[in-house]
Amino acid sequence: MTTDIEKDHAFLRRLDNATMTVQAWEDDPSLLWEIRAILPWDDLRNETGPYAEHPADVFKFDNPNARFVQRLARYFQRDFMTWVNQPPCAVCGDKDGVQHHTTRGPETDEENFAGASRVEVYHCDACNDVTTTFPRYNAPRKLLETRQGRCGEYANLFGCVCRAVGLETRYILDFTDHVWTEVRVVHDGNEEWLMVDSCEGVVNEPSMYEAGWGKKLCYMLAIAVDHCADVTWRYTRKGHTEDFQARRREHSSSEVASEKIVQQVCQRLMANLKPKVKEELQKRLAVEAKQLAEYRQMREWTKGYGQGRISGSLKWRLARREAGNDDSSKSNDNTMEKEDSKVASFSVETFLSLPCRDVFIAVYPQPSSPREGIIVSWTKCAVGLADSISVVVVDEKCLGCILQSKGFRSMEVFVAFIESLPQNRIVAIRGKLSRDDVKTTASKSVPSLLPGFRVSAIEDGVLFIGQKGASPDWAICSSFQESPDGHQIQLSGTAIPNRDVALRTLTNTRPSSVLGRLPGEWSTASEVEKRQAFLSYKDVGCSGYCTKLGMPVYLLGETAFPLQKNENEKDSEWNTFLWWPTPMVPASDHGIVESPAVDASTLVQVPLDVDCFQSLLGPTLQTKSGIKATGDVLQNFRLVALYFSAAWCPPCRKTTPVLAEMYEILKESHPSHGLEIVFVSSDRDKNSFENYYSKMPWTAVPFENLVPFKGNLSMVYGVKGIPFLVVLDPVSGQVVVPGSTSRQEFMGACQRGEAAIENLFHEWVDRVPAGTKEIMSMLEISCTEDRVESKAPNGDDESDRYLVQSSNDTSIPLPFEPAPVRSPEEDWEVLCLNRVLDHGGAPALCQVLGTTLKYLENARKEPWASKFRSFRLSNKVADKITRIPHSISFLQSLGLEVLTVQTDFVMTIPLAADLDELHEDLTAYLEEYST
C-alpha cells in the first residue's frame, strides 16, 4: 500500500515533470520562429476563413484574440496534428492487426535525445512482428517533426505553438490522465485564463470533461514558466462530494500537503522574477484564487457542455469512459428556455457620440463583431445576441444620442418594449427570430408601431431604420438577403444642431476604451478638480471622461461603448462621466462630491454572538488601551482567532512575530470587518504574561480571568500543545479553521507575501457556515439598497421618465436622408488622423508614432514575448502617447487594440496582427509628417 510520503513524492514528481515541459517552450527561440513560419497566417487571421465558424465565434468571444485562439485550436486539431491510436506495422504496414505488446524505457539515441518518457512496443497479428514502436516524445522540436501523438503530445506542442504566437500559456495537468492548455486573454472585459483543448479544438468550455465526457476528476494543476496553481475548481462542480475528496486523497496525503507542494513549486518558479513583476503576478494569482474559491462553492454548471470526447477511437474512448454522458445536455434545454424570454442589455445604454461628427445610423446583416450590427455615428452599439433581435433607440431631440440598446429573443417582449417608447423616437433594428417566435398575436401590432416594418422579414433576418409612429421618407426595411450590404441614413447638412446636454455621473463604471488623457498633470487632483479641468478644456471634443484615485483624466469617444460595471470591489474607485441629454441628468448630479464608493460588506454591522464569546472568554478582554467589554472589543470582525501561547515556549516565540506580521497587514487592508486575535496565555506569572503580551498587537484574556476560563477553552478546542490557533466565526461561534491546520496555513502564507496573506484571509472568510453567509448577504443587500436610494446623483427616475415619457403625437419630420453604406472601418482611419492633427499638429502625431514604433520593434524581435505585445496606458513611456487627445483611437484604426481590465487600460498588438505590415504603416505616416 502506498504511504502518505510516497503519495506526496509522486505528486511533486508529476508537478516537476510538468514544469520541465513548460520550460522547454521557452528554451529554443529558433523553434518558435520555425513554428511561426509554418502557420497559415492568412487563414488564421480570417474571421470568415476555413477555421472560423461565423457568426458563432463572434457571438461567443467578444475579443479578437480569443477568436484567434479558437481558430488556432481548430487548425491544430484538424490539419496540424495526427491522432495515433496505434502505429501501423513497421514491417508489413498493417494498421488493423497491431496490438499493444509492452512498454519500455528509451533505448536509442533518438529516443533519449528527444526526451521520450516511454516507448510503446506493438505486436502485429498479420506478420507476427514485435519491432514496431511508438515513442512518447516530450521534446517540442521532435514533436514538430512528427506531428502525431495523443493528448500529451497535442497539449505539449500546442502549448509551444501558443507561445510562438505570443500567448501567455499554462500546461494543465489532469491527474485522471489527460492534459490540455490555458491561455490568458481578455474575455468579457476581464483578463482570464481560457481553457483550450487542442485534441478537440474546443475553447472555453471548462465543463466539457465532467459534464460532457463524464470524467471523474480530482486534481487539475496549472503550470506556467513563472508560477503554478491548483485550478481544479474551474473544472468541477462536484468538489464537495465524498467521492471527489476520496479521489484526491489517492494522490496526496492531505489537502494541506498538496497545497504546500504547489506553493513550494510556485515559489521556486517565481524566485528569479523582478520584484515588480513578482508583485503583479501575485496580485493576479490572488484574484484568480478568489474566483476559484467562488467556483468551489458552486454545485452545478450554469451551462453544461454536452458533447463526449471526439479524439481517439471509440474503443479507446469507451475504455477511458470519456465517450460522454447520455443525459449531459438535458439540463441545458431548460436553461435556454428561460434565457429566451429575457431581455439583454448593456449595464449602461445611453451614450452620445462625439459632437463634432455628422450623425449617421447604419445596420449591417453580416457584421464582423456582434456590436457592429448597428452603428450610430461610429459607435458600435448592437447587443448582438445570436438568434435574437437587436434594437437601438436614438433620441430624436438630442440627435445622435443612443438612448437604449437591447436584445430580444421573444417577440412579445420586443413588441412590449416598442410600445413603451415615445412617439417619434428613431429605432434601428437588426436580427432574426425563428418562425415559431414570429407567429404570435403580438407581432401583428408591429407595423402600426413602426410604420414600414415588415414582420415577414424577421425569419430571414430583418434590417430596419425608422421612427416610432411616423413614416419619414428615409425609413427603410428589408431582409438580410435583399440588402447584403446593409442600410445607412445620415443627417442632412454639415453639422449637428446644438444639443442640450449635461454630465451624468456613473459610479463604479469603466469604459471599453479611451481616446487619450486630458493634457496636464491631474493624477493627484481631487474629483472636483478633475471635473473642473475637464469642463474648462473644451477643445478636445469627446463624449465624457473617466478617472479614479491616482489616475489621469481619460477622455472618451466612440470606442468607450459599451461601459461596464466593475465586478471587483477593489476597483470601485473607477467613475465615468458622460454627456447625456439634460432631461436625463438629475439636477443634483454635480459629480463625485464624496469619497469613492465603499464595498457594501464593510458597511454592515457583523452580528456578534455576544453570549457565546462571553461564556468562552469572560465578560472583559484586555486591549492596548485598557480593559473593555468582550462584546465591544469583538464587534464588527469577520473572524475571531484564539491564540494559545506562552513566553516560555520556544516555538511560540518564533510563531508570534509571524502571526503579528499577518495581523498588521490585515489590520491595514481591513480596518473593519477583518481579523481579531485573542491571546490566551499559558504563562506562569503575571510579569511573564505582561512582558510577552507587550510584543503582541491584539487583545487578550486578562491574566486574572485565565484560571476560570482557560481550562474550558483548552477542552472545547482540543488544545494539546502550544502554539495553537483556532479561528472562529463571530456570528455563530463555530470553528472555521481548526488548530490542527491553521498554523501551517498562516505560516505558509506569510512566507509568500502580502498577496498570499490577503488570499488566505478571504479563504478563511469563505469557510464560515452557510447560515452566516446567508445572514451577511441579506445585510449587504439591504445596506446597498439603502445607499442607492439615498444617493440622488445615481437615481434613475429622470432617465426612466425621459425614455418612456409621452410626447406630442404629431409626426415630427427629421432632417435625415438615405446615404451610401460605408463599412465600419471606412474613413475611420482618416477621421482619427485628422482629430490628432487638429489637437496636436504634426509634432504630436510624430511623437505618438515614434513611441509606438519602439514597442512594435520589440514585438518584431520577439513576437512570442507577451510582455512586448501590450503596455498599460498609465505607465510613463505610454504617457507620450496618451497625453495627445485622440491618439489612442488613431492607433486603434491602424490595427492596435485598447482593452479595459480591472485596474487599468491596456494597449495591445493583436495576435493576428501582421507585425511587418503594421510597422510599414506606422513608418509611412512618420516619414510623411516628420518632413
Sequence and secondary structure as in RCSB ss.txt:
>XXXX:A:sequence
MTTDIEKDHAFLRRLDNATMTVQAWEDDPSLLWEIRAILPWDDLRNETGPYAEHPADVFKFDNPNARFVQRLARY
FQRDFMTWVNQPPCAVCGDKDGVQHHTTRGPETDEENFAGASRVEVYHCDACNDVTTTFPRYNAPRKLLETRQGR
CGEYANLFGCVCRAVGLETRYILDFTDHVWTEVRVVHDGNEEWLMVDSCEGVVNEPSMYEAGWGKKLCYMLAIAV
DHCADVTWRYTRKGHTEDFQARRREHSSSEVASEKIVQQVCQRLMANLKPKVKEELQKRLAVEAKQLAEYRQMRE
WTKGYGQGRISGSLKWRLARREAGNDDSSKSNDNTMEKEDSKVASFSVETFLSLPCRDVFIAVYPQPSSPREGII
VSWTKCAVGLADSISVVVVDEKCLGCILQSKGFRSMEVFVAFIESLPQNRIVAIRGKLSRDDVKTTASKSVPSLL
PGFRVSAIEDGVLFIGQKGASPDWAICSSFQESPDGHQIQLSGTAIPNRDVALRTLTNTRPSSVLGRLPGEWSTA
SEVEKRQAFLSYKDVGCSGYCTKLGMPVYLLGETAFPLQKNENEKDSEWNTFLWWPTPMVPASDHGIVESPAVDA
STLVQVPLDVDCFQSLLGPTLQTKSGIKATGDVLQNFRLVALYFSAAWCPPCRKTTPVLAEMYEILKESHPSHGL
EIVFVSSDRDKNSFENYYSKMPWTAVPFENLVPFKGNLSMVYGVKGIPFLVVLDPVSGQVVVPGSTSRQEFMGAC
QRGEAAIENLFHEWVDRVPAGTKEIMSMLEISCTEDRVESKAPNGDDESDRYLVQSSNDTSIPLPFEPAPVRSPE
EDWEVLCLNRVLDHGGAPALCQVLGTTLKYLENARKEPWASKFRSFRLSNKVADKITRIPHSISFLQSLGLEVLT
VQTDFVMTIPLAADLDELHEDLTAYLEEYST
>XXXX:A:secstr
   HHHHHHHHHHHHHHHHHHHHHHHS HHHHHHHHHHS HHHHH TTSTT  TTHHHHH SSHHHHHHHHHHHH
IIIII EE SS   TTT  SSSEEEEEEE   SHHHHHTT S EEEEEETTT    EEEE    HHHHHHH EES
HHHHHHHHHHHHHHHT  EEEEEETTTEEEEEEEEEETTEEEEEEEETTTTEES TTIIIIIS      EEEE S
S EEE GGGS S TTSHHHHHHHHTTSS HHHHHHHHHHHHHHHHTTS HHHHHHHHHHHHHHHHHHHHHHH  S
 SS       SS HHHHHHTT S  TTTTHHHHHHHHHHHT EEE SB  EE  TTS  EEEE SS SSGGGGEE
ETTEE     TTSEEEEEE TTTTTEEEEEEEES HHHHHHHHHHS TT EEEEEE   HHHHSSGGGGGHHHHS
TT  GGGGTT EEEEEETTB  TT EEEETTT TT EEEEESSSS     EEEEEEETEE S  SEE SS  TTS
 HHHHHHHHHH TTS  SEEEE TTS  EEE GGG SBEE  SGGGTT EEEEEEEGGGS TT  S  SS    G
GGTS     HHHHHHHH SEEEETTEEEEHHHHTTT SEEEEEEE TT HHHHHHHHHHHHHHHHHHHH SSSSE
EEEEEE  SSHHHHHHHHTT SSEE  GGGHHHHHHHHHHHHT  SSSEEEEE TTT  EEE HHHHHHHHHHHH
HH HHHHHHHHHHHHHTS HHHHHHHHHHHHHHHHHHHHH GGG  HHHHHHHH     S     EEE     TT
TTHHHHHHHHHHHHHHHHHHHHHHHHHHHHHHHHHHSTT GGGSEEETTSTTTHHHHTSTTHHHHHHHTT EEEE
 SS EEEE  TT  HHHHHHHHHHHHHHH  
